[in-house]
Amino acid sequence: VQLQASGGGLVQPGGSLRLSCAASGFSKDSYAIVWFRQAPGKEREWVSCRSSKDGSIWYRDSVKGRFTMSGDNAKNTVYLQMNSLKLEDTGVYYCAGGSEAGRWLCSGYGTYASSVDDWGKGTLVTVSS
């Protein structure tokens, strides 16, 4: 499995960024994709995920209505569109994933970092005026 996040950068509060995750080496029918982030001095937290079981997409409460996760199967790429960015969105964003064979890795309850099978390198998002 290969996961590679890109698209981070410096943006002002209220601005937008689109992150991309080049994802390959797994069956889309049984593999969930998860976006995590880690702010300086804080634990890694899940941001959004897409379940392979039913295609449902979930967001943590703090990004609902501002972030949108989507995918382009032809390009093997998953996106995270981030709008109305806030200072607290600053952090390193990671694309991650794992098998959902016999379990729900992605649900409305979020995803534990310890449950993830594969991690990609992160991309830094800095929201600053």
Secondary structure by P-SEA (a helix, b strand, c coil): cbbbbcbbbbbcccbbbbbbbbccccccccbbbbbbbbcccccccccbbbbcccbbbbbcccccccbbbbbcccccbbbbbbcccccccccbbbbbccccccccccccccccccccccccbbbbbbbcc
